[in-house]
Amino acid sequence: MSEKLKSILQKQQKQQNSDDKKESEDIMQLVGFIVGNEELAVPILNIQEIIKPIECTKVPSVPDYVLGVFNLRGSILPLIDLRRKFGLPSVSQNEETRYIVIKTENNEAGFVIDRLTKAIRINQSDIETPPETFNKDENSNNMIFGIGKMEDSIITILNVNALLKRDF
């Protein structure tokens, strides 16, 4: 093979690797779930794990959406009912109910969700910032990161830092 051909092939390979890297940087991976009648999502990198409901201990003097605390392999985590946090009526847990443990660099908590839906890959260009009216509500605490446009639906992407912000 000639040197010129080798050079061309190497350039093409570098370009393809660069395009692959750029494409992967433009994709956000999410986990979708249902709370009430809404499909929501959080970035997969912020999920520590998803578990079936386990026993929790009630804690006095906390908001009604904090169900208590639970022990996850030696770590005591608060358990937050997303239905109550979002102002929806509570429902009994069933076989589809899950606890989704969400973490950031220095905070983590468990959240009760009605059911899991699917893993989602969405282009950054398909995520729009939420309308300003969403974040002007004093109770929202900028809870919404963005609105994702998918082929057949839209999905609300939650702001993990706002979810984990302790107001109790």
LUMLUMBA-811309 format. One record per residue: residue in three letters; x, y, z of N, C-alpha, C in turn. Coordinates in steps of 0.05 Angstrom, whole numbers, plus 32768, in hexadecimal, padded with zeros to 4 digits. Example, Ala and Ser with C-alpha at 12.3 -4.5 7.8 and 13.67 -1.06 7.14 Angstrom:
% residues 2
ala81087F8E809C80F67FA6809C81087FBE809Cser81017FD3808E81117FEB808F81028001809D
//
This chain:
% residues 168
met80117FE98000800080008000801280198000ser800B802C7FF0801B80447FEE801980558007glu802C8066800B802C807880228015808B8021lys800F809480087FF980A780057FDE809A800Dleu7FDA808280047FC18073800B7FC0806E8029lys7FD6806780357FD6806380537FCF807D8061ser7FDA809380577FD480AD80637FB680B48061ile7FAB80AF804A7F8E80B480457F7D80A38058leu7F84808A805A7F758078806B7F7780808088gln7F8F808980917F92809280AD7F8280AB80B2lys7F8180BD809F7F7180D580A27F5380CE80A4gln7F4B80BC80937F2F80B380947F2880A680AFgln7F3A809680B97F35808980D37F34809D80E9lys7F4680B180E97F4680C780FD7F2C80D680FCgln7F2380DC80E37F0A80EB80DF7EF280DB80EAgln7EF280C180E47EDC80B080EE7EDC80AF810Casn7EF380AB81187EF580AA81357EEC80C58141ser7EF380DB81357EEB80F5813E7ECD80F8813Casp7EC180EF81257EA480F081227E9680DF8136asp7EA180C7813B7E9480B5814F7E9580C2816Blys7EAB80CE81727EAD80DB818C7E9A80F2818Elys7E98810281787E86811981787E698110817Bglu7E6280FA816C7E4780F0816D7E4180E6818Aser7E5480D881977E4E80CF81B27E4C80E681C6glu7E5A80FC81C17E58811381D27E3D812181CFasp7E31811E81B87E18812B81B27DFF811B81BCile7E04810381C67DEE80F281CF7DED80F381EEmet7DD480F681F87DD080F482157DC180DA821Agln7DCC80CA822D7DBF80B182347DAF80B5824Eleu7D9680AD824D7D8380B182637D768097826Bval7D6A809782827D588082828B7D3D808E828Egly7D29808382807D0E808D82817CFE807E8296phe7CEB808D82A37CD9808182B67CBF809082B8ile7CAB808482C47C91809082C67C8C809982E3val7C8180B182E67C7780BB82FF7C5C80C782F8gly7C4780BC83037C2C80C582FC7C2780BD82DFasn7C1F80D182CF7C1A80CC82B27C3180D682A1glu7C4780DF82AD7C5C80EB829E7C7580D9829Cglu7C8180DA82847C9B80CC82817CB180E08285leu7CC280DA82987CD980EB829F7CF280DC829Aala7D0980EA829C7D2380DD82987D3880EC82A7val7D4D80DD82AE7D6580E882BA7D7D80DC82ABpro7D9480EB82AB7DAC80E0829E7DB580C682ABile7DBC80B3829B7DC3809982A57DDC809A82B6leu7DEE80AD82B17E0680B082C17E0180B882DEasn7DE980C382E47DE280CB82FF7DD380B5830Eile7DCF809E83027DC08089830F7DD48075831Bgln7DD2807383367DE3805F83437DD880438340glu7DBE804183447DB08027833F7D92802A8340ile7D84801683387D67801583397D607FFB8348ile7D507FFD835D7D4A7FE6836D7D2C7FE48372lys7D247FCC83797D087FC883827D057FD5839Epro7CEC7FDD83A57CE87FEA83BF7CF27FD883D6ile7CFF7FE683E97D077FD984027CFC7FEA8419glu7CFF7FE084317CF57FED84497D038008844Dcys7CF3801C84557CFE8035845C7CF5803D8478thr7D04804E84857CFD805884A07CF48075849Elys7CDD807A84AA7CD2809584AA7CE480A884BBval7CE580C184B37CF580D584C17CE280EC84C7pro7CE280F684E07CD0810C84E77CDA812784DCser7CC7813984DA7CCC815584D27CD9815884B6val7CD0814984A37CD9814C84877CC081518476pro7CC4815C845E7CAD8160844D7C9E81468447asp7C858147843F7C75812F843B7C7F811E8424tyr7C8F812984117C99811983FB7CB281098402val7CBD810E841A7CD480FE84247CC880E78434leu7CC980CF84297CBD80B884367CCD80AE844Egly7CE780B5844E7CF880AC84647D1480A78459val7D22809484667D3D808D845D7D3E806F845Aphe7D508065844A7D54804984467D7280438445asn7D78802A844B7D948021844C7D9B80128433leu7DAE801E84247DB78011840B7DD4800A840Farg7DD97FF184167DF37FE6841A7E047FF8842Dgly7DF97FFF84437E07800F84577E05802D8454ser7DFA8037843E7DF68054843B7DD8805A8441ile7DD4806D84527DB9807684597DB1808C8446leu7D9C808884367D94809B84227D7780A48426pro7D7180BD84207D5580C684227D4580B9840Bleu7D2C80B484107D1A80A983FC7D0480BD83F6ile7D0380C683DD7CF180DB83D57CDC80D083C1asp7CC380D683C77CAD80CD83B67CAA80E383A0leu7CB180DD83877CAF80F183727C9280F9836Darg7C7F80E783717C6380EF836E7C5C81068380arg7C638103839A7C5D811883AD7C6D813283A8lys7C87812E83A07C988145839B7C8C81568384phe7C80814883707C748156835A7C57815E835Egly7C4D815A83767C328162837D7C1C814F8373leu7C248136836D7C10812283657C078111837Dpro7BF08105837B7BE780F583917BF880DB8394ser7BFB80D283AC7C0980B983B17BF980A183A7val7C07808C83A07BFA807383997C09805D83A8ser7BFC804683AB7C0A802F83B77C1F802583A5gln7C35801C83B17C4A801083A17C417FF58396asn7C4A7FEE837E7C437FD483727C5C7FC68367glu7C577FB283577C6E7FA2834D7C7F7FB28339glu7C757FC8832E7C857FD8831C7C947FEF8329thr7C8D7FF583437C9A800B83517CB780058355arg7CC8801A83517CE4801783557CEF802F8364tyr7D06802A83717D168040837D7D2D80458369ile7D30805D83617D46806583507D5980758360val7D72806B83647D85807983757D96808B8362ile7D9380A583677DA180B983567DB780C68367lys7DCD80CB83597DE480D683677DF180EC8356thr7DFE80FE83647E10811283587E2B810F8367glu7E3D812183637E57811E836F7E56811D838Easn7E43812C839A7E43812D83B87E27812983C4asn7E15811D83B57DFA811A83BF7DED810283B2glu7DDC80F483C17DCC80DE83B57DB380DA83C5ala7D9F80CF83B77D8580CA83C47D7680B583B3gly7D6280A983C07D51809683B27D3780A483ABphe7D2C809E83947D1280A9838B7CFF80938384val7CE78095838D7CD2808283867CC68089836Bile7CC7807783587CBB807B833E7CA68066833Aasp7C92806C83297C7D805883247C8680408314arg7C96804682FF7CA2802F82EF7CB7803982DCleu7CC9802882D57CDE802E82C17CD2802B82A6thr7CDD803A82937CD4803782777CEB802B8266lys7CFF803C82607D148033824E7D2D80448250ala7D42803982457D5B804982427D57805A8229ile7D608073822A7D5B808582147D768091820Barg7D7A809381F27D9180A181E67D8580B881D6ile7D8D80D081DC7D8180E781CF7D9880FB81C7asn7D96810681B07DA9811A81A77DA6813381B7gln7DBC813F81BE7DBB815981CD7DAB816D81BEser7DAC816D81A37D9D818081937D7F817C8195asp7D768165819F7D5A816081A27D50816681BFile7D61817381CF7D59817A81EA7D57819981EBglu7D4081A281F27D3B81BF81F47D3A81C78211thr7D4281E082167D3F81EA82317D2181ED8237pro7D1A81EA82517CFE81EC82577CF482098254pro7CDB820D824E7CD08228824C7CD582378266glu7CDA825182647CE08261827C7CCB82608291thr7CB2825C82897C9C825B829C7C9E824382AEphe7CAB822E82A67CAF821682B77CC0821D82CEasn7CD5822C82CA7CE9823282DF7CE2824A82F0lys7CCD825882E97CC5826F82F97CB482688311asp7CA9825083107C99824683277CAB8242833Fglu7CA4824D83557CB5824C836D7CB982308377asn7CA7821D83717CAA8201837A7CBA81F08367ser7CC081FB834F7CCD81EA833B7CEB81E68341asn7CF881FA834D7D1581F883527D2581F0833Aasn7D1C81F883227D2981F183097D2C81D28307met7D1781C4830E7D1781A7830E7D1A819B82F2ile7D1481AA82DE7D15819F82C27D2F81A982B5phe7D3F819582AC7D57819B829D7D5181A28280gly7D3F819282747D38819782587D218186824File7D18818B82377D02817C822B7D0E816E8213gly7D0D815382137D19814481FD7D04813D81E9lys7D0A814281CF7CF8813B81B97D01812181ADmet7CEF810D81AF7CF480F381A47CE280EF818Cglu7CE580D9817D7CD580D581657CB780D8816Aasp7CAD80CA817E7C9080C981827C8680D6819Bser7C9880E381AA7C9080EF81C37CA4810481CDile7C9E811081E37CB2812181F07CB68116820Cile7CCC811C82187CD3811382337CDF81298243thr7CD7812B825C7CE1813F826E7CFA8134827Bile7D10814282787D2A813A82847D2E814A829Dleu7D30813C82B47D32814A82CD7D4F815382D3asn7D50816982E27D6A817482EB7D7281658305val7D86815583037D8E8144831A7D9681548332asn7DA5816A832D7DAD817B83447D9581878352ala7D81818F83447D69819A83517D5A81848360leu7D59816C83547D4C815583627D59814F837Dleu7D748150837D7D83814983957D86816083A9lys7D7D817883A17D80818E83B37D6F818A83CCarg7D7C818B83E37D6E818583FC7D60819E8407asp7D46819D840A7D3781B384157D2981AA842Fphe7D368196843C7D2B818C84557D4281878468
//
